[in-house]
Amino acid sequence: EKQSCHQAVNREQSSLKFCGAEQSSLQLQGQKHKYFYLLSSVFSKWPFGDAWDTLQTHIIIMSSIRFVQQNASNATAFALKGVHHRSVIATSFSVMGMHRPALTLAAHRHYSASPAIQSSSSTTIRQRPIYVCATRQHVGKTSVSLALVSHFTKRFGSENVGYIKAVGQQCMRVWDEPLDNDTNDADDEAGQYVLVDKDVKLIRDHFGLSHVRYQDMSPVLIPQGYTKSYLDGEINHQDQMADIRRAYLNIVKATKLRGGNHNNHFITICEGTGHVGVGSVVGSGNARIAAELGADVVLVANGGLGSTFDELELNRALCLQYGVNIAGVVINKVQPDKYDQTKEYLTKAIDQMWKGPNGEPAPPILGVVPDRPYLGCPALADVESTFGTVLLSGSDHRYRHYDVGSNVQGRSIGMSMITTDLAAFLRTMQRQDGDARTIFICHVTRDDVILGFLAEYRRKTRRGIPFQSALVICTGCDDGGGNKSDIELSPEVCDMIRDAGPAGPPVLRAPGYSPADAAKHIRTMTPKFNANDERRVTKATEHYEPFIDFDLLIDRTTYASDIAA
């Protein structure tokens, strides 16, 4: 069926050439994979008799596009935008006699846009959704998403901005209130608890996107065991994709109802999960979902040159497979002393390697963001998450950050394992000024160090000196034969720690870890954004926004559309 459809596209291209629209034909060639995929996704929802019905429908739509192109004043410009033209899709489905819900879904998938600036009496500029993908984990995808949502909420108003993370992994439980003029089909009128991806909670709450429901912003979650259930046939792929489409359309409708009109611009930011291929094993890879929603992709990669471009190329290949347009690239965490070099040579590499076969320009670099070490400094909440524990005291300081990689003359000052006697440990703490932040690590058997830490906190507090250090108590024990066990913290010492209260010094346990293992995990962890860590979220947003060309991004993700359509 796929080969037959591609042959139909080729026949239509030949027809276009005879119609005097050769350039349009060449541009259409690069879109045929995307076009087939989008159409086949729509058709798979209705019970056609066989593959030839799909092929005939495909030819009908191609013929409609050819007819419009023949009568368009600018066939070249129309070739790339025509596949999104609502009137063409409507005409084709009308010929087929499809029901209104099918037309609405297809129109939103190809239309996927919002009114913006009216360019003439018959056309308006419309916005496609923007899908943020990374080349791999931990490269700053959420940071870029934060910057995009922040900029567009300030530019267009929060009511004109939607957000969705179609496939999530790390989830949390939230209360989902019903909306005024609710646009979805949920039966609950009084609200309900729902599980959503943690980034959804972060984005919705931080930017006040209360016009969109939580459940629509996080339609699919992949907890442990989900992949096996999917491969065993217990999870239906069509239902899974339908949930994503339904959630996206609900977001579009909610945004249009609250802020959208013909004088306003509204936009949906879609955040992916990991690299472009993540989720493919359950049929929900980022590239596939981006094609499903008609979105343009922004690729995010870490700073560098050779390895960075290699990763970009690998992820671009999957976008090309699904016919997804790459709006641009953001290079993140670039060393400040190599900023200009990285920007210059990656621009050259992309321009040379990604240029279209007929001279079409390569996707631009939308931004080069220098590294800011603070954003990589873990908070105590990150340490809690790493060790699966909670603070015994000092919970008020859960979002205090520690630069565990900092050092002076080769000695770490952000983190320190205590291997000395008590007197040497006390001297170390007493030499610290009030701004010093160190995570000290000791074994549970060092009651003297634990009590000394508490005593030094009280001494400095009485003198009005700030105390910002923290203590991690490791309970793991190895008998030397490979057998590991835990040693419990004595109840008496534990009570003394708890008595310090939420405002006291931060102290937590690391069950099952030795001090060396705990130090390694803290040093190599990748801190994640937390909805309650307002300082880190604000700092990240303020850092990223100035380095991204939002005007260029808008220009790359908008198109002209007929108002009547």
C-alpha positions in Angstrom: 0.0 0.0 0.0 2.8 2.4 0.9 4.6 1.7 -2.4 1.4 2.2 -4.3 0.8 5.5 -2.7 4.3 6.6 -3.4 3.9 5.7 -7.0 0.7 7.8 -7.1 2.7 10.7 -5.7 5.2 10.3 -8.4 2.5 10.2 -11.1 1.1 13.4 -9.6 4.5 15.0 -9.7 4.8 14.3 -13.4 1.4 15.9 -13.9 2.4 18.9 -12.0 5.4 19.4 -14.3 3.2 19.4 -17.3 1.0 22.0 -15.5 4.0 24.4 -15.4 4.7 23.9 -11.7 7.9 22.1 -11.9 9.4 23.7 -8.8 6.2 22.8 -6.9 6.7 19.2 -8.0 10.2 19.1 -6.7 9.2 20.5 -3.4 6.3 18.1 -3.1 8.8 15.2 -3.6 10.4 16.0 -0.3 7.0 16.0 1.4 5.6 12.7 0.1 6.7 10.6 3.1 5.0 13.0 5.5 1.9 13.2 3.3 1.5 9.5 3.1 2.0 9.1 6.8 -0.5 11.8 7.8 -3.2 10.5 5.4 -2.7 6.8 6.4 -3.0 7.8 10.0 -6.4 9.4 9.3 -7.6 6.5 7.2 -6.7 3.9 9.7 -9.5 5.1 11.9 -12.2 4.1 9.4 -13.0 0.6 8.1 -12.1 0.8 4.4 -12.6 -2.3 2.4 -9.0 -2.8 1.3 -5.8 -0.9 0.5 -7.1 0.2 -2.9 -9.7 2.4 -1.1 -6.9 4.2 0.7 -5.0 4.5 -2.6 -8.0 5.9 -4.5 -8.6 8.5 -1.7 -4.9 9.5 -1.8 -5.2 10.1 -5.5 -8.4 12.1 -5.0 -6.6 14.4 -2.5 -3.5 14.7 -4.8 -5.8 15.7 -7.7 -7.5 18.3 -5.5 -4.1 19.8 -4.6 -3.1 19.8 -8.3 -6.3 21.6 -9.2 -5.7 24.3 -6.5 -2.1 24.6 -7.6 -3.1 25.2 -11.2 -5.2 28.1 -10.1 -2.9 29.5 -7.4 -1.1 32.7 -8.1 2.1 31.3 -6.6 2.3 27.6 -7.2 5.8 27.4 -5.8 4.9 28.7 -2.4 1.7 26.7 -2.3 3.5 23.3 -2.7 4.8 23.2 0.8 1.7 24.7 2.4 -0.9 23.1 0.2 -0.9 19.8 2.2 -2.2 21.8 5.1 -4.9 23.6 3.2 -8.2 23.0 4.8 -10.3 23.5 1.7 -8.4 20.7 -0.2 -8.8 18.3 2.7 -12.5 19.2 3.0 -13.1 18.7 -0.7 -11.4 15.3 -0.7 -13.4 14.0 2.3 -16.5 15.5 0.8 -16.0 13.3 -2.2 -15.5 10.3 0.0 -18.6 11.1 2.0 -16.8 10.9 5.3 -18.5 12.0 8.5 -18.0 15.4 10.2 -15.8 14.0 13.0 -13.4 12.6 10.5 -13.2 16.0 8.7 -12.7 17.8 11.9 -9.8 15.5 13.0 -8.1 15.7 9.6 -8.6 19.5 9.4 -7.0 20.0 12.8 -4.1 17.6 12.0 -3.3 19.4 8.8 -4.4 22.8 10.0 -3.0 22.4 13.5 -2.9 26.1 13.7 -4.1 29.4 15.1 -5.2 32.7 13.7 -2.5 35.3 13.8 -1.8 38.3 11.5 -4.2 38.7 8.6 -2.0 39.2 5.5 -4.8 40.0 3.0 -8.5 40.0 2.5 -8.5 36.3 1.7 -5.5 34.8 3.7 -4.2 34.7 7.2 -1.0 33.5 8.8 -1.5 30.3 10.8 0.8 28.6 13.4 1.7 24.9 13.4 2.5 23.2 16.8 6.1 23.2 17.8 7.5 19.8 19.0 10.7 20.0 21.1 12.9 16.9 20.8 16.4 16.2 22.0 19.2 14.2 20.5 19.4 12.2 23.8 18.6 12.4 27.5 19.7 15.3 29.7 20.6 17.8 27.0 18.1 20.6 28.1 14.9 19.8 26.3 12.7 20.9 29.3 14.8 24.0 29.6 14.1 25.0 26.0 10.4 24.2 26.5 10.4 26.5 29.5 11.9 29.3 27.5 9.4 28.8 24.6 6.4 28.7 26.9 7.7 31.7 28.9 8.3 33.8 25.8 5.0 33.0 24.1 3.0 33.6 27.2 4.5 37.0 27.5 4.1 37.6 23.8 0.6 36.3 23.2 -0.8 35.9 26.7 -1.0 32.7 28.7 -4.5 32.0 27.5 -3.2 31.8 24.0 -0.6 29.1 24.7 -1.1 25.4 25.0 1.3 22.7 26.2 1.3 18.9 25.9 3.7 16.1 26.7 2.1 13.4 24.7 4.2 10.5 26.2 5.5 10.8 29.8 7.4 8.5 32.0 7.9 10.0 35.5 4.5 10.8 36.8 2.8 12.4 39.8 -0.8 12.6 41.1 -2.6 15.9 40.8 -6.1 17.2 41.2 -7.7 18.1 37.9 -10.3 20.8 38.2 -13.1 21.0 35.5 -12.8 24.1 33.3 -15.3 26.7 32.5 -16.8 26.0 29.1 -15.1 22.6 29.3 -14.3 21.4 25.8 -13.5 17.7 26.4 -15.8 14.8 26.9 -14.9 14.0 30.5 -17.8 12.8 32.6 -16.4 14.2 35.9 -18.0 17.6 36.6 -16.5 18.0 40.0 -12.9 17.2 39.0 -10.8 14.1 39.8 -7.3 13.0 40.7 -5.2 12.1 37.6 -1.6 10.9 37.0 0.4 13.3 34.8 4.1 13.6 33.8 6.0 15.7 36.3 6.9 18.3 33.6 3.3 18.9 32.9 2.7 19.9 36.5 5.8 22.2 36.3 4.8 24.0 33.1 1.1 24.4 33.9 1.5 25.7 37.4 4.5 27.9 36.7 3.0 29.7 33.7 -0.6 29.6 34.8 -2.0 27.6 31.9 -5.2 26.9 33.8 -7.3 27.0 30.7 -6.0 23.5 29.8 -6.8 20.4 31.8 -4.0 18.3 33.3 -5.4 15.1 31.7 -5.2 16.6 28.2 -1.6 17.8 28.7 -0.4 14.2 29.6 -2.5 11.7 27.6 -0.1 8.7 27.6 2.1 7.6 30.5 4.6 4.7 30.2 5.1 3.2 33.7 7.1 0.1 34.4 5.6 -2.9 32.7 3.8 -0.8 30.0 6.1 -2.1 27.2 5.4 -5.7 27.9 1.7 -5.1 28.1 1.8 -3.3 24.8 3.8 -6.1 23.1 1.4 -8.7 24.6 -1.5 -7.0 22.9 -3.1 -5.7 26.1 -2.8 -2.1 25.0 -4.4 -1.1 21.7 -2.2 1.1 19.5 -5.1 2.8 17.8 -6.7 3.7 21.2 -3.3 5.0 22.3 -2.9 7.3 19.3 -6.6 8.3 19.6 -6.0 9.5 23.2 -3.1 11.6 22.0 -5.1 13.1 19.1 -8.1 13.8 21.4 -6.0 15.4 24.0 -4.3 17.7 21.5 -7.6 18.8 19.9 -9.0 19.5 23.4 -5.9 21.8 24.0 -6.4 23.5 20.7 -10.1 24.1 21.4 -9.6 25.2 24.9 -6.9 27.7 23.8 -9.2 29.1 21.0 -12.1 29.4 23.3 -10.1 31.4 25.9 -7.9 33.6 23.8 -8.1 32.7 20.2 -9.8 35.0 17.6 -8.8 36.3 14.2 -6.7 39.0 15.8 -4.8 36.9 18.2 -2.0 34.3 17.8 -2.2 31.1 19.7 0.3 28.3 19.8 0.8 24.8 21.2 4.2 23.6 22.5 4.7 19.8 22.5 7.5 18.4 24.6 9.0 15.1 23.6 10.6 12.4 25.8 14.3 11.8 25.3 15.6 11.5 21.8 13.5 11.4 18.7 13.1 7.6 18.7 12.0 7.2 22.4 8.7 5.5 22.6 9.0 3.7 19.3 8.7 0.2 20.9 5.1 1.1 21.9 4.4 2.8 18.6 4.6 6.3 20.1 8.0 7.6 19.1 8.5 11.3 19.1 8.9 11.6 15.3 5.7 9.6 14.8 3.7 11.7 17.2 5.1 14.9 15.7 3.9 13.7 12.2 0.5 12.7 13.7 0.0 16.2 15.1 1.4 18.0 12.0 4.0 19.6 14.2 7.4 21.2 13.3 10.3 19.9 15.3 13.0 21.8 17.2 16.0 19.6 17.9 18.0 20.3 21.0 21.6 19.0 21.3 24.6 19.5 23.7 27.4 21.8 22.7 30.3 20.4 20.7 31.1 19.9 17.0 31.7 16.4 15.6 29.7 14.4 18.2 27.0 17.0 18.3 26.5 16.9 14.6 26.6 13.1 14.5 23.8 13.0 17.1 21.8 15.6 15.2 22.2 13.7 12.0 21.0 10.5 13.6 17.8 12.1 15.0 17.2 14.0 11.7 17.1 10.7 9.9 14.1 9.5 11.9 12.4 12.9 11.3 12.9 12.4 7.6 11.5 8.9 7.8 8.2 10.3 9.1 8.3 13.4 6.9 8.6 15.7 9.9 9.8 19.2 9.1 12.7 20.4 11.3 12.1 24.1 12.1 15.5 24.6 13.6 18.2 23.5 16.1 19.1 24.7 19.6 22.6 24.0 20.8 22.8 23.9 24.6 25.4 23.9 27.4 28.1 25.4 25.2 31.4 26.2 26.9 31.6 30.0 27.1 35.1 30.1 25.7 34.0 28.1 22.7 30.7 29.8 22.1 31.7 31.6 18.8 33.6 28.7 17.5 30.7 26.3 18.1 28.1 28.6 16.6 30.2 29.2 13.5 31.2 25.7 12.6 27.9 23.9 13.5 26.2 26.5 11.3 28.6 25.6 8.5 28.1 21.9 9.0 24.3 22.1 9.0 24.2 24.4 6.0 26.5 22.1 4.0 25.1 18.7 5.0 21.4 19.4 5.4 20.8 21.5 2.3 18.0 20.1 0.2 18.7 18.2 -3.1 17.4 21.1 -5.1 19.1 23.8 -3.1 16.5 24.3 -0.4 18.0 26.0 2.6 19.0 23.9 5.6 17.1 24.3 8.9 18.7 27.2 10.9 20.3 27.2 14.3 17.7 29.0 16.4 19.9 29.4 19.4 23.3 28.7 21.0 23.0 28.7 24.8 26.1 28.9 26.9 26.5 26.6 29.9 25.5 27.9 33.3 26.8 25.7 36.1 24.1 26.7 38.6 21.4 24.9 36.6 23.4 21.6 37.0 23.8 22.0 40.7 21.5 19.5 42.6 19.1 20.6 45.2 18.5 18.5 48.3 15.3 17.4 46.7 17.4 15.8 43.9 19.5 14.0 46.6 16.3 12.8 48.3 15.1 11.4 44.9 18.4 9.7 44.2 18.5 7.8 47.5 14.7 7.3 47.8 14.6 9.0 51.1 13.4 12.2 52.9 15.1 14.7 55.0 15.1 13.9 58.7 15.5 17.6 59.5 15.8 20.8 57.5 13.0 20.2 55.1 12.5 23.9 54.8 15.8 23.9 52.8 14.8 21.1 50.4 15.3 23.4 47.3 18.7 24.7 48.4 21.3 24.0 45.7 24.9 22.7 46.1 27.7 23.0 43.6 29.1 19.5 44.2 31.6 19.9 41.4 33.3 23.0 42.6 36.8 22.8 44.0 39.7 25.0 45.2 43.3 23.8 44.5 42.0 20.4 43.5 39.9 19.9 46.7 36.2 19.7 46.5 34.4 22.4 48.5 30.8 21.5 47.4 30.9 17.9 48.8 33.2 16.2 51.2 33.5 12.6 52.7 34.4 12.7 56.4 37.3 10.3 57.0 39.0 12.3 59.7 38.5 12.5 63.4 35.9 14.7 65.0 38.4 17.6 65.8 39.5 17.9 62.2 35.9 17.8 61.0 34.9 20.6 63.4 37.9 22.7 62.3 36.8 22.3 58.6 33.3 23.5 59.5 34.4 26.4 61.6 36.7 27.7 58.8 33.6 28.0 56.5 32.0 31.4 56.1 28.2 31.9 56.2 27.8 31.6 52.5 29.6 28.2 52.2 27.4 25.2 51.1 28.9 21.8 51.5 27.3 18.4 51.5 29.2 16.3 54.1 29.0 12.5 53.8 29.7 10.1 56.7 28.9 6.6 57.7 26.1 5.7 60.1 28.7 4.4 62.6 30.2 7.9 63.0 27.9 9.1 65.8 30.6 11.6 66.8 30.5 13.3 63.4 26.7 13.4 63.4 26.5 15.0 66.8 29.4 17.4 66.0 27.5 18.5 62.9 24.4 19.3 65.0 26.5 21.0 67.7 28.2 23.3 65.1 24.9 24.3 63.6 23.6 25.3 67.1 26.9 27.2 67.8 26.7 29.2 64.6 23.0 29.9 65.0 23.5 31.3 68.5 26.1 33.7 67.0 23.9 34.7 64.1 26.1 33.1 61.5 24.3 31.4 58.6 24.7 27.6 58.4 24.0 26.2 55.0 25.8 22.8 54.9 24.0 19.5 54.8 24.8 15.9 56.0 24.2 12.6 54.3 24.4 9.6 56.6 25.2 6.3 54.7 23.9 3.1 56.2 25.3 0.6 53.7 27.8 -2.1 54.9 29.9 -4.6 53.0 31.4 -7.6 54.9 34.2 -7.9 52.4 32.7 -11.1 50.8 30.2 -9.3 48.6 27.4 -9.5 51.2 25.8 -6.1 51.8 23.6 -5.0 54.6 22.2 -1.9 56.3 23.1 -0.6 59.7 20.3 1.3 61.4 20.8 4.8 62.7 20.5 4.6 66.5 17.1 5.8 67.8 18.7 8.3 70.2 20.7 10.0 67.5 17.7 9.9 65.1 15.6 11.7 67.8 18.2 14.4 68.2 18.3 15.0 64.4 14.5 15.2 64.2 14.3 17.6 67.2 16.1 20.2 65.0 12.9 20.5 63.0 12.1 21.7 59.5 14.1 24.9 60.0 17.2 23.0 61.3 20.3 21.7 59.4 19.5 19.4 56.5 20.2 15.8 57.4 19.1 12.7 55.4 20.0 9.0 55.2 21.3 7.1 52.1 20.0 3.5 52.7 22.3 0.8 51.3 25.0 3.2 50.2 28.6 3.5 51.3 30.0 7.0 51.6 32.1 6.5 48.4 29.1 5.2 46.4 26.9 8.0 47.7 29.5 10.6 46.7 29.7 9.1 43.2 25.9 9.2 42.8 25.6 12.8 44.0 28.4 14.0 41.7 27.1 12.2 38.6 23.4 12.8 39.0 21.4 15.0 36.6 19.2 17.4 38.5 15.7 17.7 37.2 13.2 20.5 37.3 10.7 20.5 40.1 7.4 22.3 40.2 8.2 23.6 43.7 11.7 24.7 42.8 10.7 28.2 41.6 14.2 29.6 41.8 15.8 27.0 39.4 12.8 27.3 37.0 13.1 31.1 36.9 16.8 31.1 36.5 16.7 28.6 33.7 14.0 30.6 31.9 15.9 33.9 32.3 19.1 32.2 31.1 17.7 30.6 27.9 15.3 33.2 26.5 17.9 35.8 25.4 19.8 33.2 23.3 16.8 31.9 21.2 15.6 33.6 18.0 11.8 33.4 18.6 11.0 35.5 15.6 12.8 33.1 13.3 11.1 30.2 15.0 7.7 31.8 14.4 8.6 32.5 10.8 9.7 28.9 10.3 6.5 27.4 11.8 3.7 29.6 10.2 2.0 29.4 6.9 -0.6 31.3 4.9 -4.1 29.9 4.8 -7.4 30.8 3.2 -9.8 32.5 5.8 -12.9 31.1 4.2 -11.4 27.6 4.4 
